[in-house]
Amino acid sequence: MFNIREYDAAGIAVPKETLELKNLQFKWIRYQPGTKAVIYHPAPGKEYDSVGIQKAIDAANSAGGGTVIVPAGNYLIAPIEMKSRVQLHLEPGAKLFASPLLEDYSKRENLIYASGAEDFSITGSGEIHGQSQNWVIPWMNEKPESWSSLNGRRPGRMIVFSNCRRVLVDGVRIFNSPRWTLVFEECSHVQVHGIMMRHFDVINADGIDIVDTSNVKISDCDLHVTDDGICLKNIKTKGSGAVRNVAVSNCVIRTWCNGIKIGTETTGLVEDVTIDNIVVHNPSDDLKGAEGGINICSCDGGLVRNVNISNVVTRNAECAFYLVSMCRTKFQEAFRRPQPGKMERISISNVWADGTKYTSFVVGHPEQPIKDVYLSNINIRKTSEFRPGPFPAPVPASAQQYPNPFMFGSPEGGNQDCGDGLPAYGLYLRDVENITVRDFAVDCTERDGRKIICEENCIDLRM
């Protein structure tokens, strides 16, 4: 055992200032009056606790492996590097607070990181605080005009492991990440179990991101995040860049974006994924509903195949599910002639969605249809965005816009990024080959004059 107290980590984080949010609205964000946050700073004249924690991690690594114990206390940390064969164990009452000084992230923008390490873990029921309010509240109070104005005013992602093997994150509680929270890049044999996240409301705070990583198990997590909950991305085109052999189960997700997402970055291969027993929810008085319960994209010339999603419940997600492939150019032009993304062998079953706005859809590319789709036992309760009937304008083609539930629609039909203007109120299908739809039901709280299901340019459609 390597107790950080023996390496001079004394617990120097102290509550120093209280920030109050005065600008309560920005675009679709509407904060509650009286929103405040207490920010922890280092005690004056004291060395950061991350210095002692890093010494303990290095000592355990040099000894061939061991457990670094973090006892109860409030610790102030700058970036920390995990090492091979080290278990960082946060005991009950242990709280790590990220430095509120932006200059502390100039050399390493991520709070906890590892590169090329193996057989290491972060465990326990202690807490890790990113203190995102320290960056977001002053920015919001300046009444910003664009999201990009926050860039350069906050640290990078919170916990990032790159090119690592046999990694475990178990039981810890993570608060207020300034950007993506828990990221695995080009890793293998990853387990995430029983973690909890609670974030201050800011864009880009994904929950768990699996990037070019294989052999992954995620289970029993409770994620309250402000961007995608669990997201699989593929950026590399070959070799270890593939995302494969991923199992996700028994998770509860509150999000503003998508509960479960594959993409958008999909330049290579995503395959052999199973997702089961998921709840995606938003309270009725939340700042914004979730965009989608399930979103699968293949935008950048890659291939998504062999995906099985079952037993999903959503509340106040704007769209129960949407699948889309397109020929996006910005991630392909550097290394190949842009080509449409591919998607095949996708199963979505046993979905109960309550409080939806937008029509679910499966839309492929004219040159590359989505193939072999199975939709079964889908039950949707639609509570808004009702339309009187068919629209004279055709549904627009997939362009370069970011995929979202309203990317094809407008109230008048035929325009993009405006609302639910699709010709069906339940399910819209286009450029799909070999699709089965069975036991598909939509309960509308008001009358909708459109068809429940509408298809265009589909082959081998069975309903």
FISEMI-113660 format. One record per residue (C-alpha): x, y, z; chain. Coordinates in nm, 2 decimals, decimal comma, m for minus. Example, Ala and Ser with C-alpha at 12.3 -4.5 7.8 and 13.67 -1.06 7.14 Angstrom:
! residues 2
+--------+--------+--------+--------+
:      X :      Y :      Z : cadena :
+--------+--------+--------+--------+
:   1,23 :  m0,45 :   0,78 :      A :
:   1,37 :  m0,11 :   0,71 :      A :
+--------+--------+--------+--------+
END
This chain:
! residues 463
+--------+--------+--------+--------+
:      X :      Y :      Z : cadena :
+--------+--------+--------+--------+
:   0,00 :   0,00 :   0,00 :      A :
:   0,12 :   0,35 :  m0,09 :      A :
:  m0,07 :   0,61 :   0,12 :      A :
:  m0,05 :   0,96 :  m0,04 :      A :
:  m0,03 :   1,11 :   0,31 :      A :
:   0,31 :   0,96 :   0,34 :      A :
:   0,41 :   1,14 :   0,02 :      A :
:   0,31 :   1,48 :   0,15 :      A :
:  m0,04 :   1,51 :   0,00 :      A :
:  m0,20 :   1,69 :   0,29 :      A :
:  m0,54 :   1,79 :   0,15 :      A :
:  m0,50 :   2,16 :   0,07 :      A :
:  m0,82 :   2,23 :  m0,13 :      A :
:  m1,03 :   2,50 :   0,04 :      A :
:  m1,35 :   2,67 :  m0,06 :      A :
:  m1,24 :   3,02 :  m0,16 :      A :
:  m1,51 :   3,18 :  m0,37 :      A :
:  m1,87 :   3,15 :  m0,46 :      A :
:  m1,98 :   3,23 :  m0,82 :      A :
:  m2,33 :   3,33 :  m0,90 :      A :
:  m2,49 :   3,28 :  m1,24 :      A :
:  m2,66 :   3,61 :  m1,35 :      A :
:  m2,72 :   3,54 :  m1,72 :      A :
:  m2,97 :   3,26 :  m1,71 :      A :
:  m3,02 :   3,20 :  m2,08 :      A :
:  m2,81 :   3,13 :  m2,38 :      A :
:  m2,96 :   2,98 :  m2,69 :      A :
:  m3,16 :   2,67 :  m2,57 :      A :
:  m3,00 :   2,67 :  m2,22 :      A :
:  m3,22 :   2,82 :  m1,95 :      A :
:  m3,07 :   2,80 :  m1,60 :      A :
:  m3,26 :   2,82 :  m1,27 :      A :
:  m3,25 :   3,16 :  m1,08 :      A :
:  m3,01 :   3,15 :  m0,79 :      A :
:  m2,76 :   2,91 :  m0,95 :      A :
:  m2,43 :   2,93 :  m0,75 :      A :
:  m2,11 :   2,73 :  m0,72 :      A :
:  m1,84 :   2,71 :  m0,46 :      A :
:  m1,50 :   2,69 :  m0,61 :      A :
:  m1,21 :   2,52 :  m0,44 :      A :
:  m0,86 :   2,67 :  m0,45 :      A :
:  m0,52 :   2,57 :  m0,31 :      A :
:  m0,45 :   2,68 :   0,04 :      A :
:  m0,21 :   2,97 :   0,03 :      A :
:   0,16 :   2,88 :   0,02 :      A :
:   0,09 :   2,50 :   0,00 :      A :
:   0,22 :   2,26 :  m0,26 :      A :
:  m0,05 :   2,10 :  m0,47 :      A :
:  m0,16 :   1,75 :  m0,36 :      A :
:  m0,11 :   1,62 :  m0,71 :      A :
:   0,27 :   1,64 :  m0,64 :      A :
:   0,24 :   1,39 :  m0,35 :      A :
:  m0,02 :   1,17 :  m0,54 :      A :
:   0,22 :   1,15 :  m0,84 :      A :
:   0,51 :   1,05 :  m0,62 :      A :
:   0,30 :   0,77 :  m0,47 :      A :
:   0,19 :   0,65 :  m0,82 :      A :
:   0,55 :   0,66 :  m0,94 :      A :
:   0,67 :   0,47 :  m0,63 :      A :
:   0,41 :   0,20 :  m0,68 :      A :
:   0,50 :   0,17 :  m1,05 :      A :
:   0,87 :   0,14 :  m0,96 :      A :
:   0,80 :  m0,13 :  m0,71 :      A :
:   0,64 :  m0,34 :  m0,98 :      A :
:   0,28 :  m0,24 :  m0,89 :      A :
:   0,06 :  m0,16 :  m0,60 :      A :
:  m0,24 :   0,03 :  m0,46 :      A :
:  m0,22 :   0,40 :  m0,40 :      A :
:  m0,46 :   0,49 :  m0,12 :      A :
:  m0,63 :   0,83 :  m0,11 :      A :
:  m0,79 :   0,87 :   0,23 :      A :
:  m1,08 :   1,11 :   0,31 :      A :
:  m0,99 :   1,47 :   0,25 :      A :
:  m1,02 :   1,76 :   0,00 :      A :
:  m0,72 :   1,75 :  m0,24 :      A :
:  m0,63 :   2,01 :  m0,50 :      A :
:  m0,47 :   1,86 :  m0,81 :      A :
:  m0,31 :   1,96 :  m1,13 :      A :
:  m0,28 :   1,69 :  m1,41 :      A :
:  m0,18 :   1,34 :  m1,28 :      A :
:  m0,04 :   1,06 :  m1,49 :      A :
:  m0,14 :   0,70 :  m1,42 :      A :
:   0,12 :   0,43 :  m1,46 :      A :
:   0,12 :   0,06 :  m1,53 :      A :
:   0,02 :  m0,19 :  m1,26 :      A :
:  m0,11 :   0,09 :  m1,03 :      A :
:  m0,45 :   0,10 :  m0,86 :      A :
:  m0,55 :   0,45 :  m0,75 :      A :
:  m0,81 :   0,39 :  m0,48 :      A :
:  m1,03 :   0,68 :  m0,36 :      A :
:  m1,16 :   0,60 :  m0,01 :      A :
:  m1,50 :   0,73 :   0,11 :      A :
:  m1,48 :   1,10 :   0,17 :      A :
:  m1,18 :   1,15 :  m0,06 :      A :
:  m1,24 :   1,44 :  m0,30 :      A :
:  m1,00 :   1,55 :  m0,58 :      A :
:  m1,06 :   1,90 :  m0,70 :      A :
:  m0,92 :   2,02 :  m1,03 :      A :
:  m0,71 :   2,33 :  m1,02 :      A :
:  m0,91 :   2,64 :  m1,10 :      A :
:  m0,60 :   2,80 :  m1,26 :      A :
:  m0,59 :   2,77 :  m1,64 :      A :
:  m0,21 :   2,79 :  m1,65 :      A :
:  m0,19 :   2,46 :  m1,46 :      A :
:  m0,31 :   2,29 :  m1,78 :      A :
:  m0,06 :   2,45 :  m2,02 :      A :
:   0,16 :   2,14 :  m2,05 :      A :
:  m0,10 :   1,87 :  m2,01 :      A :
:  m0,46 :   1,98 :  m2,08 :      A :
:  m0,63 :   1,66 :  m1,93 :      A :
:  m0,67 :   1,63 :  m1,56 :      A :
:  m0,60 :   1,25 :  m1,52 :      A :
:  m0,42 :   1,08 :  m1,81 :      A :
:  m0,22 :   0,78 :  m1,92 :      A :
:  m0,04 :   0,68 :  m2,24 :      A :
:   0,09 :   0,33 :  m2,32 :      A :
:   0,02 :   0,20 :  m1,97 :      A :
:  m0,14 :  m0,14 :  m1,89 :      A :
:  m0,30 :  m0,32 :  m1,60 :      A :
:  m0,41 :  m0,01 :  m1,40 :      A :
:  m0,73 :   0,11 :  m1,24 :      A :
:  m0,91 :   0,39 :  m1,06 :      A :
:  m1,15 :   0,25 :  m0,79 :      A :
:  m1,34 :   0,34 :  m0,48 :      A :
:  m1,63 :   0,55 :  m0,39 :      A :
:  m1,44 :   0,88 :  m0,36 :      A :
:  m1,50 :   1,18 :  m0,59 :      A :
:  m1,33 :   1,37 :  m0,87 :      A :
:  m1,44 :   1,73 :  m0,94 :      A :
:  m1,36 :   1,91 :  m1,26 :      A :
:  m1,50 :   2,24 :  m1,13 :      A :
:  m1,64 :   2,34 :  m1,47 :      A :
:  m1,85 :   2,61 :  m1,31 :      A :
:  m1,52 :   2,80 :  m1,26 :      A :
:  m1,50 :   2,84 :  m1,64 :      A :
:  m1,86 :   2,84 :  m1,74 :      A :
:  m2,02 :   3,09 :  m1,50 :      A :
:  m1,79 :   3,39 :  m1,58 :      A :
:  m1,83 :   3,31 :  m1,96 :      A :
:  m2,21 :   3,29 :  m1,93 :      A :
:  m2,23 :   3,61 :  m1,74 :      A :
:  m2,06 :   3,79 :  m2,03 :      A :
:  m2,36 :   3,70 :  m2,24 :      A :
:  m2,17 :   3,51 :  m2,51 :      A :
:  m2,29 :   3,50 :  m2,87 :      A :
:  m2,14 :   3,16 :  m2,97 :      A :
:  m2,02 :   2,84 :  m2,82 :      A :
:  m1,68 :   2,88 :  m2,97 :      A :
:  m1,61 :   3,18 :  m2,74 :      A :
:  m1,56 :   2,93 :  m2,46 :      A :
:  m1,27 :   2,77 :  m2,63 :      A :
:  m0,94 :   2,86 :  m2,47 :      A :
:  m1,11 :   2,95 :  m2,15 :      A :
:  m1,14 :   2,60 :  m2,00 :      A :
:  m0,91 :   2,29 :  m1,97 :      A :
:  m0,93 :   1,99 :  m2,19 :      A :
:  m1,10 :   1,66 :  m2,14 :      A :
:  m1,11 :   1,53 :  m1,78 :      A :
:  m0,99 :   1,17 :  m1,78 :      A :
:  m0,81 :   1,04 :  m2,09 :      A :
:  m0,64 :   0,71 :  m2,15 :      A :
:  m0,46 :   0,66 :  m2,48 :      A :
:  m0,30 :   0,34 :  m2,62 :      A :
:  m0,36 :   0,15 :  m2,29 :      A :
:  m0,44 :  m0,21 :  m2,22 :      A :
:  m0,64 :  m0,37 :  m1,94 :      A :
:  m0,79 :  m0,07 :  m1,77 :      A :
:  m1,06 :  m0,06 :  m1,50 :      A :
:  m1,26 :   0,23 :  m1,37 :      A :
:  m1,49 :   0,12 :  m1,09 :      A :
:  m1,73 :   0,29 :  m0,85 :      A :
:  m1,59 :   0,65 :  m0,85 :      A :
:  m1,81 :   0,95 :  m0,87 :      A :
:  m1,72 :   1,23 :  m1,12 :      A :
:  m1,85 :   1,58 :  m1,11 :      A :
:  m1,85 :   1,89 :  m1,33 :      A :
:  m1,63 :   1,80 :  m1,62 :      A :
:  m1,53 :   2,09 :  m1,84 :      A :
:  m1,55 :   1,88 :  m2,16 :      A :
:  m1,56 :   1,51 :  m2,24 :      A :
:  m1,54 :   1,32 :  m1,91 :      A :
:  m1,40 :   0,96 :  m1,95 :      A :
:  m1,22 :   0,89 :  m2,27 :      A :
:  m1,05 :   0,58 :  m2,41 :      A :
:  m0,84 :   0,62 :  m2,72 :      A :
:  m0,68 :   0,33 :  m2,90 :      A :
:  m0,72 :   0,11 :  m2,59 :      A :
:  m0,81 :  m0,25 :  m2,55 :      A :
:  m0,97 :  m0,46 :  m2,27 :      A :
:  m1,15 :  m0,18 :  m2,09 :      A :
:  m1,40 :  m0,21 :  m1,81 :      A :
:  m1,61 :   0,07 :  m1,67 :      A :
:  m1,84 :  m0,03 :  m1,38 :      A :
:  m2,07 :   0,14 :  m1,13 :      A :
:  m1,95 :   0,49 :  m1,18 :      A :
:  m2,17 :   0,80 :  m1,13 :      A :
:  m2,15 :   1,14 :  m1,31 :      A :
:  m2,31 :   1,47 :  m1,22 :      A :
:  m2,22 :   1,77 :  m1,44 :      A :
:  m2,29 :   2,14 :  m1,43 :      A :
:  m2,48 :   2,22 :  m1,75 :      A :
:  m2,23 :   2,30 :  m2,02 :      A :
:  m2,19 :   2,19 :  m2,38 :      A :
:  m1,94 :   1,91 :  m2,47 :      A :
:  m1,95 :   1,73 :  m2,14 :      A :
:  m1,99 :   1,38 :  m2,28 :      A :
:  m2,01 :   1,09 :  m2,04 :      A :
:  m1,81 :   0,79 :  m2,17 :      A :
:  m1,63 :   0,81 :  m2,51 :      A :
:  m1,49 :   0,49 :  m2,67 :      A :
:  m1,26 :   0,60 :  m2,95 :      A :
:  m1,08 :   0,35 :  m3,17 :      A :
:  m1,10 :   0,11 :  m2,88 :      A :
:  m1,19 :  m0,26 :  m2,86 :      A :
:  m1,30 :  m0,53 :  m2,61 :      A :
:  m1,50 :  m0,29 :  m2,38 :      A :
:  m1,75 :  m0,36 :  m2,11 :      A :
:  m1,96 :  m0,08 :  m1,96 :      A :
:  m2,22 :  m0,16 :  m1,69 :      A :
:  m2,43 :  m0,03 :  m1,41 :      A :
:  m2,34 :   0,34 :  m1,46 :      A :
:  m2,55 :   0,64 :  m1,36 :      A :
:  m2,46 :   0,93 :  m1,59 :      A :
:  m2,60 :   1,28 :  m1,56 :      A :
:  m2,43 :   1,46 :  m1,85 :      A :
:  m2,48 :   1,75 :  m2,09 :      A :
:  m2,37 :   1,59 :  m2,42 :      A :
:  m2,38 :   1,23 :  m2,54 :      A :
:  m2,41 :   0,98 :  m2,27 :      A :
:  m2,21 :   0,68 :  m2,41 :      A :
:  m2,05 :   0,74 :  m2,75 :      A :
:  m1,85 :   0,51 :  m2,98 :      A :
:  m1,63 :   0,69 :  m3,23 :      A :
:  m1,39 :   0,57 :  m3,50 :      A :
:  m1,13 :   0,82 :  m3,63 :      A :
:  m0,86 :   0,59 :  m3,77 :      A :
:  m0,91 :   0,39 :  m4,09 :      A :
:  m0,73 :   0,07 :  m4,03 :      A :
:  m0,54 :  m0,15 :  m3,78 :      A :
:  m0,60 :  m0,08 :  m3,41 :      A :
:  m0,83 :   0,20 :  m3,50 :      A :
:  m1,14 :  m0,02 :  m3,51 :      A :
:  m1,41 :  m0,01 :  m3,25 :      A :
:  m1,52 :  m0,37 :  m3,19 :      A :
:  m1,64 :  m0,61 :  m2,92 :      A :
:  m1,83 :  m0,36 :  m2,71 :      A :
:  m2,10 :  m0,46 :  m2,45 :      A :
:  m2,30 :  m0,19 :  m2,26 :      A :
:  m2,57 :  m0,29 :  m2,01 :      A :
:  m2,78 :  m0,16 :  m1,71 :      A :
:  m2,71 :   0,21 :  m1,74 :      A :
:  m2,93 :   0,52 :  m1,66 :      A :
:  m2,85 :   0,83 :  m1,86 :      A :
:  m2,97 :   1,19 :  m1,83 :      A :
:  m2,85 :   1,40 :  m2,13 :      A :
:  m2,92 :   1,70 :  m2,35 :      A :
:  m2,80 :   1,51 :  m2,66 :      A :
:  m2,81 :   1,14 :  m2,73 :      A :
:  m2,82 :   0,86 :  m2,47 :      A :
:  m2,65 :   0,60 :  m2,68 :      A :
:  m2,46 :   0,71 :  m2,99 :      A :
:  m2,24 :   0,56 :  m3,25 :      A :
:  m2,06 :   0,84 :  m3,45 :      A :
:  m2,05 :   1,09 :  m3,58 :      A :
:  m1,68 :   1,03 :  m3,65 :      A :
:  m1,68 :   0,71 :  m3,85 :      A :
:  m1,39 :   0,69 :  m4,09 :      A :
:  m1,31 :   0,32 :  m4,03 :      A :
:  m1,48 :   0,02 :  m3,87 :      A :
:  m1,73 :  m0,01 :  m3,58 :      A :
:  m1,85 :  m0,37 :  m3,54 :      A :
:  m1,99 :  m0,62 :  m3,29 :      A :
:  m2,17 :  m0,40 :  m3,04 :      A :
:  m2,44 :  m0,50 :  m2,80 :      A :
:  m2,64 :  m0,25 :  m2,58 :      A :
:  m2,90 :  m0,37 :  m2,34 :      A :
:  m3,12 :  m0,24 :  m2,05 :      A :
:  m3,08 :   0,14 :  m2,09 :      A :
:  m3,29 :   0,42 :  m1,95 :      A :
:  m3,25 :   0,77 :  m2,11 :      A :
:  m3,45 :   1,04 :  m1,93 :      A :
:  m3,50 :   1,41 :  m1,87 :      A :
:  m3,72 :   1,56 :  m1,61 :      A :
:  m4,01 :   1,76 :  m1,76 :      A :
:  m3,86 :   2,08 :  m1,62 :      A :
:  m3,51 :   2,01 :  m1,74 :      A :
:  m3,32 :   2,28 :  m1,92 :      A :
:  m3,34 :   2,08 :  m2,25 :      A :
:  m3,48 :   1,75 :  m2,36 :      A :
:  m3,24 :   1,48 :  m2,48 :      A :
:  m3,21 :   1,49 :  m2,86 :      A :
:  m3,23 :   1,11 :  m2,91 :      A :
:  m3,25 :   0,79 :  m2,72 :      A :
:  m3,05 :   0,60 :  m2,98 :      A :
:  m2,84 :   0,75 :  m3,27 :      A :
:  m2,63 :   0,56 :  m3,51 :      A :
:  m2,43 :   0,75 :  m3,78 :      A :
:  m2,20 :   0,65 :  m4,05 :      A :
:  m2,09 :   0,98 :  m4,20 :      A :
:  m1,72 :   0,95 :  m4,30 :      A :
:  m1,69 :   0,66 :  m4,54 :      A :
:  m1,65 :   0,39 :  m4,27 :      A :
:  m1,86 :   0,08 :  m4,19 :      A :
:  m2,09 :   0,02 :  m3,89 :      A :
:  m2,21 :  m0,33 :  m3,86 :      A :
:  m2,34 :  m0,60 :  m3,63 :      A :
:  m2,51 :  m0,37 :  m3,37 :      A :
:  m2,78 :  m0,51 :  m3,14 :      A :
:  m2,97 :  m0,27 :  m2,91 :      A :
:  m3,25 :  m0,39 :  m2,69 :      A :
:  m3,46 :  m0,30 :  m2,39 :      A :
:  m3,44 :   0,08 :  m2,40 :      A :
:  m3,67 :   0,32 :  m2,22 :      A :
:  m3,67 :   0,69 :  m2,29 :      A :
:  m3,86 :   0,99 :  m2,13 :      A :
:  m3,85 :   1,33 :  m2,29 :      A :
:  m3,60 :   1,23 :  m2,56 :      A :
:  m3,70 :   1,43 :  m2,87 :      A :
:  m3,65 :   1,13 :  m3,10 :      A :
:  m3,67 :   0,76 :  m3,00 :      A :
:  m3,40 :   0,66 :  m3,25 :      A :
:  m3,25 :   0,78 :  m3,58 :      A :
:  m3,00 :   0,61 :  m3,81 :      A :
:  m2,83 :   0,80 :  m4,09 :      A :
:  m2,54 :   0,75 :  m4,33 :      A :
:  m2,40 :   1,03 :  m4,55 :      A :
:  m2,09 :   1,13 :  m4,75 :      A :
:  m1,94 :   1,39 :  m4,52 :      A :
:  m1,61 :   1,53 :  m4,66 :      A :
:  m1,43 :   1,71 :  m4,39 :      A :
:  m1,28 :   1,40 :  m4,22 :      A :
:  m1,20 :   1,22 :  m4,55 :      A :
:  m1,04 :   1,46 :  m4,80 :      A :
:  m0,70 :   1,44 :  m4,64 :      A :
:  m0,65 :   1,07 :  m4,71 :      A :
:  m0,90 :   0,94 :  m4,97 :      A :
:  m1,17 :   1,04 :  m5,21 :      A :
:  m1,48 :   1,10 :  m5,00 :      A :
:  m1,73 :   0,81 :  m5,01 :      A :
:  m2,06 :   0,74 :  m4,84 :      A :
:  m2,06 :   0,57 :  m4,50 :      A :
:  m2,19 :   0,21 :  m4,48 :      A :
:  m2,42 :   0,05 :  m4,22 :      A :
:  m2,55 :  m0,30 :  m4,21 :      A :
:  m2,70 :  m0,57 :  m3,97 :      A :
:  m2,86 :  m0,33 :  m3,72 :      A :
:  m3,12 :  m0,46 :  m3,47 :      A :
:  m3,32 :  m0,23 :  m3,24 :      A :
:  m3,59 :  m0,40 :  m3,03 :      A :
:  m3,80 :  m0,35 :  m2,72 :      A :
:  m3,81 :   0,03 :  m2,71 :      A :
:  m4,05 :   0,23 :  m2,50 :      A :
:  m4,03 :   0,60 :  m2,57 :      A :
:  m4,25 :   0,86 :  m2,39 :      A :
:  m4,26 :   1,23 :  m2,46 :      A :
:  m4,11 :   1,23 :  m2,81 :      A :
:  m4,13 :   1,53 :  m3,05 :      A :
:  m3,97 :   1,41 :  m3,38 :      A :
:  m4,02 :   1,13 :  m3,62 :      A :
:  m3,78 :   0,84 :  m3,60 :      A :
:  m3,59 :   0,76 :  m3,92 :      A :
:  m3,36 :   0,53 :  m4,10 :      A :
:  m3,20 :   0,72 :  m4,40 :      A :
:  m2,92 :   0,58 :  m4,61 :      A :
:  m2,73 :   0,73 :  m4,90 :      A :
:  m2,85 :   0,68 :  m5,26 :      A :
:  m2,52 :   0,52 :  m5,36 :      A :
:  m2,49 :   0,32 :  m5,04 :      A :
:  m2,82 :   0,21 :  m4,88 :      A :
:  m2,84 :   0,10 :  m4,51 :      A :
:  m2,88 :  m0,28 :  m4,52 :      A :
:  m3,03 :  m0,55 :  m4,30 :      A :
:  m3,22 :  m0,35 :  m4,04 :      A :
:  m3,45 :  m0,52 :  m3,79 :      A :
:  m3,69 :  m0,30 :  m3,58 :      A :
:  m3,92 :  m0,49 :  m3,34 :      A :
:  m4,15 :  m0,40 :  m3,05 :      A :
:  m4,11 :  m0,02 :  m3,08 :      A :
:  m4,36 :   0,18 :  m2,87 :      A :
:  m4,36 :   0,56 :  m2,90 :      A :
:  m4,57 :   0,82 :  m2,73 :      A :
:  m4,56 :   1,15 :  m2,92 :      A :
:  m4,66 :   1,46 :  m2,73 :      A :
:  m4,57 :   1,75 :  m2,95 :      A :
:  m4,48 :   1,87 :  m3,31 :      A :
:  m4,80 :   1,75 :  m3,47 :      A :
:  m4,87 :   1,83 :  m3,84 :      A :
:  m5,18 :   1,85 :  m4,05 :      A :
:  m5,08 :   1,64 :  m4,34 :      A :
:  m4,85 :   1,57 :  m4,64 :      A :
:  m4,60 :   1,83 :  m4,76 :      A :
:  m4,56 :   1,93 :  m5,12 :      A :
:  m4,18 :   1,97 :  m5,10 :      A :
:  m3,96 :   1,65 :  m5,11 :      A :
:  m3,74 :   1,55 :  m4,81 :      A :
:  m3,40 :   1,70 :  m4,88 :      A :
:  m3,09 :   1,49 :  m4,94 :      A :
:  m2,83 :   1,43 :  m4,67 :      A :
:  m2,58 :   1,71 :  m4,69 :      A :
:  m2,28 :   1,81 :  m4,47 :      A :
:  m2,48 :   1,92 :  m4,17 :      A :
:  m2,44 :   1,76 :  m3,83 :      A :
:  m2,68 :   1,46 :  m3,78 :      A :
:  m2,97 :   1,54 :  m3,55 :      A :
:  m3,34 :   1,44 :  m3,51 :      A :
:  m3,46 :   1,75 :  m3,71 :      A :
:  m3,20 :   1,74 :  m3,99 :      A :
:  m3,45 :   1,67 :  m4,27 :      A :
:  m3,75 :   1,86 :  m4,16 :      A :
:  m3,93 :   2,19 :  m4,13 :      A :
:  m4,30 :   2,26 :  m4,05 :      A :
:  m4,36 :   2,32 :  m4,42 :      A :
:  m4,15 :   2,03 :  m4,54 :      A :
:  m3,84 :   2,03 :  m4,76 :      A :
:  m3,61 :   2,24 :  m4,54 :      A :
:  m3,33 :   2,12 :  m4,31 :      A :
:  m3,26 :   2,18 :  m3,94 :      A :
:  m3,60 :   2,33 :  m3,87 :      A :
:  m3,83 :   2,07 :  m3,71 :      A :
:  m4,04 :   1,77 :  m3,77 :      A :
:  m4,13 :   1,81 :  m4,14 :      A :
:  m4,10 :   1,45 :  m4,24 :      A :
:  m4,40 :   1,29 :  m4,43 :      A :
:  m4,46 :   1,04 :  m4,15 :      A :
:  m4,52 :   1,09 :  m3,78 :      A :
:  m4,39 :   0,75 :  m3,67 :      A :
:  m4,11 :   0,63 :  m3,89 :      A :
:  m3,95 :   0,76 :  m4,21 :      A :
:  m3,74 :   0,52 :  m4,43 :      A :
:  m3,53 :   0,61 :  m4,73 :      A :
:  m3,25 :   0,43 :  m4,92 :      A :
:  m3,28 :   0,12 :  m4,70 :      A :
:  m3,23 :  m0,24 :  m4,83 :      A :
:  m3,37 :  m0,54 :  m4,65 :      A :
:  m3,56 :  m0,40 :  m4,35 :      A :
:  m3,81 :  m0,56 :  m4,12 :      A :
:  m4,05 :  m0,36 :  m3,91 :      A :
:  m4,28 :  m0,54 :  m3,67 :      A :
:  m4,49 :  m0,44 :  m3,37 :      A :
:  m4,43 :  m0,07 :  m3,43 :      A :
:  m4,68 :   0,16 :  m3,25 :      A :
:  m4,72 :   0,53 :  m3,20 :      A :
:  m4,96 :   0,69 :  m2,95 :      A :
:  m5,02 :   1,06 :  m3,03 :      A :
:  m5,16 :   1,29 :  m2,77 :      A :
:  m5,31 :   1,50 :  m3,05 :      A :
:  m5,41 :   1,43 :  m3,40 :      A :
:  m5,14 :   1,41 :  m3,67 :      A :
:  m5,25 :   1,40 :  m4,03 :      A :
:  m4,94 :   1,22 :  m4,17 :      A :
:  m4,90 :   0,85 :  m4,23 :      A :
:  m4,75 :   0,65 :  m3,94 :      A :
:  m4,48 :   0,51 :  m4,17 :      A :
:  m4,35 :   0,64 :  m4,50 :      A :
:  m4,08 :   0,49 :  m4,73 :      A :
:  m3,89 :   0,61 :  m5,03 :      A :
:  m3,65 :   0,41 :  m5,25 :      A :
:  m3,64 :   0,11 :  m5,02 :      A :
:  m3,59 :  m0,25 :  m5,13 :      A :
:  m3,71 :  m0,56 :  m4,95 :      A :
:  m3,93 :  m0,39 :  m4,69 :      A :
:  m4,13 :  m0,61 :  m4,46 :      A :
:  m4,39 :  m0,47 :  m4,22 :      A :
+--------+--------+--------+--------+
END
